[in-house]
């Protein structure tokens, strides 16, 4: 039964959310307006569907994301896969409950339209039951890292990954290799190695099936938190692949509780 108090609290929460959305839209729209879309598109293609923009997010939006990190820190699920991965993660289902500002940024029409133009793909948000649609990665203990991998799509179409730097008091690097698969490899093009630091406000966007990448180990006393968004060109997935994807996310990222006991309030 709803009381006057719970109704007032819900109204206050809705007002806060509307304010957050308006603030996000204002801050990000101004930033997108000054970017050279044609030049970024050329660079994205020249690098086999990969791009890095160092100062992408305005400071006000970086602060909102850092507030979201503080709000969710107590829900981090840590995991270890010997020889490949060590660190902590928070799924979209927890984020929806504790830091909805991230979900609003993920679904912001102006942002999605900009990414569609950059990729020239009909990008869609991942389905509501995908825990990896948006997630936070926490590197907080010495040795936290992830080894070489691709962000393989289990969907029937392609998967594009976006990374945003939120906290980076670390020596970690995102190391990557371009031209390792597909037409570039078939044409005999030599791979190109690179390394970047994902500082607060930085953006990385790439085709998950093309970019081989890893995060180098965290040193003692350091901290790194990154936000990831997943967009797809098809929301369809074979049920068998969905099971495999959920099992991978359970063991390697979010734990069974976050993956299989997700909030019913997920958008």
Secondary structure, 3 states (H helix, E strand, C coil): CCCHHHHHHHHHHHHHHHHHHHHHHHHHHHHHHCCCHHHHHHHHHHCCCEEEECCCCCHHHHHHHHHHHHHHHHHCEEEEECCCEEEEEECHHHHHHHCHHHHHHHHCHHHHHHHHHHHCCCCEECCCCCCCCEEEEEECCCCCEEEEECCCCCCCCCEEEEEEEEEEECCCCEEEEECCCHHHHHCCCCCEEEEECCCCCCEEEEECCCCEEEECCCCCCCEEEEEEEEEECCCCCCHHHHHHHHHHHHHHHHHHHHHHCCCCCCC
